[in-house]
Amino acid sequence: IDTAENGAEAVDKVRHAAPGDYDLVLMDVQMPVMNGYEAAKAIRGSSHPMAGKIPIIALTASAFSEDVQKSLAAGMTMHLTKPIDIELLSQAVHLYVSHTSCEE
């Protein structure tokens, strides 16, 4: 488990990680410096070998269908609303970590 204080730091950590260092990214949408949407787009647009594969799960209080579409359009894999339902988060992590691990 690793943390980032803002979106730019999250992008930097993913870009400089070795393939397999991260199984997934939990992305808070409302981060300083670079928000989660911008950070997801930057990760997806990078040349990192996992850029298009690593699951990115949006975490946000925004729950409207437009918000979900905005997350998906930014390159997020899934959109979870706050307060976080621990059971849903656990299921998502299990699904994506198991899926990602099988592909490598």
N, C-alpha and C positions, 0 to 999 in steps of 0.2 A: 504494500500500500504506500502510495506517495501522494503528496498534496501540492497544490499550487495556490499562491495568494491571489492570482489574477489570471485572466485569459491568456495574456501574452506569455506568462511563465508556463502555463499548461502547454501551449503550442511549442515552446522552446524545449520543454522536457520530452515531449513526444518526438519531435524532429531529431533530437540528439540521442534517443534511446536505440539500443540494439533491437533488431526484430525479436519479438518474444518477451522483451522486458515488461511490457504492459499487455494485459489481456483485454482490458476495456477501459474506457474513460467515462467517469461520472462527471457531467458538465453542468455546473450551475449556470443558468442563463444570465443572471444579474451579477456579473463579476466586474470589478474595476479594470481600468486600463484597456481591456479588450473584452467585450461581452461574449457570452457562450456561443451565440450564433456566428460571430466573426471568428472565434477560435476554432469552431468546428469546420468552417469553410477553409481556414488556413491549414488545418491538419489535412483535410481532404485534398487540398490543392498542393500539398508538399510532395517532394520527390521520395519521401520515406517509403520503404517497401511495404509497410503496413497501412499507409495513408488511406487506401480505399477499403481496407478490410477490418480495421480495428473498430469494434462496436463503440459508439458514442451515445450515451444515454443522457438526454436533457432532464434536468431537475429544475422545476420552476413552479411558481404559484399560478401561472397563467394556464387556464384550463379550457379555454374556448377552442373550437375546432380550428379556427384560424391560427391559434398559437401552436397547435400540433402541426399544422401544415408548414408553418414558418420553421419549426424545428427540423422537420423532415427535409425541407428545401435547403436548409443550411448544411445538410449532410449528417444530421443526427440519425441514429438507428431506431431510437425509441424516445418517447416523451412521457415522463412521469411527473405528476403534479405533487406539490407540497400542500399540506404536510405529507411526507412520504409514507406510503403504506409499506411497511417493512416486508410483508409477505410478497407483494408485487415486486419490490426491489430484489428480494432474494431469488424469486423465480427468474427474473430478467438476468441477473448475474449468473445464475446456474445455466440458463439457456445459452447465453452468449459466450461464457467462458468455456463451457463444454464444447460448443460449436467451433470456437476459435482454436481450441487445443487440438481438436480432431483434424483441422486443416493443415496444421504445421507438421 
